[in-house]
């Protein structure tokens, strides 16, 4: 397993845009085109995004937490590029 760096990211960052676009394409293959929710402005305010970078500083995975209170959060927007899956990210 490689070493990965996890960093927070803005909802409007290039890395998040690329990775969540790939996530939506994967989900549309499963559920059909047009069934995946658009990225609502509300989500940008409520989600804390994380990006995993490989040894080459390439963004290879993302995820977000939607905080409800000090003890409760929901995992959202979780995606790992296909060629990095199964590596423990």
N, C-alpha and C positions, 0 to 999 in steps of 0.2 A: 504494500500500500504506500502510495506517495504521501508526502506531507501536504496538507491543504491549509490555507489561511482563510479564516472567516472574518469578514468585515461588514459593518453596517453600510447600507446604501440608501440613497434617495429613491423614492418611488419614480422619479423622473430621470434617473440615471440611464445611461446608454446600456449598461449591463443588464439592468432590470428589464428594460424594454425588449432587448434581444431574447433574454431567457424566458420571459413571460409570453412573448409571441410564439416561441417554440413550444412552450407548455400548452398554449391554446390550440396550436396545430395538432399536437398529440391527442388532446381531449376531443377535438372535433372528429378525429379518425374513429374514436370509440363511440361518441354520443351523437355525432352528426353535426354538420355545419350549421351555424346560427344558434346553437343551443348553449353556448358558453357565454356567461355574462360578460358584458363589457367592463372595463376597469373603471369603476365609479370614482368620482372625486372624493366621496366619503371614505373610500378605502385608502386613498393617499394620505388622509389625515389620521386614520385609525391604525394603519399597519406600520410595523417596524420591519424593514427589509434587511436580509442578510445575503451575502454573496460568498461562495466558496471559490477561491482562486487556486490553481495548481502551481507547480514549481516555476512555470513560465509566466506567472501573473495573468493567466487567461481565466476568465470567469467561466466556471464549469457547472455551477449549481446555484440555486437560489431557494429562498424560503422567506416566509414572513410570519410575524406573530400579530394577531389582533387582540389587544388587551381589553378585557372587560372590567377587571378590578385588580387589586394587588395579588390575588391568588389564582386568577383565572385568565387563560389566554387560549386562543384557537390558532392552530397551525394552518397557514394559507399559502397559496402560490408556491408550493414545493415542487421543484423540478431539478433533475440531474440530466445533463447531456448524455445521450445514449452510450457514447464511447467511454464514459466515466462511471457508469452504473456498476454496482457490485464491488466497489472499492472502499466502501465504508464512509462515504461522505455523509 
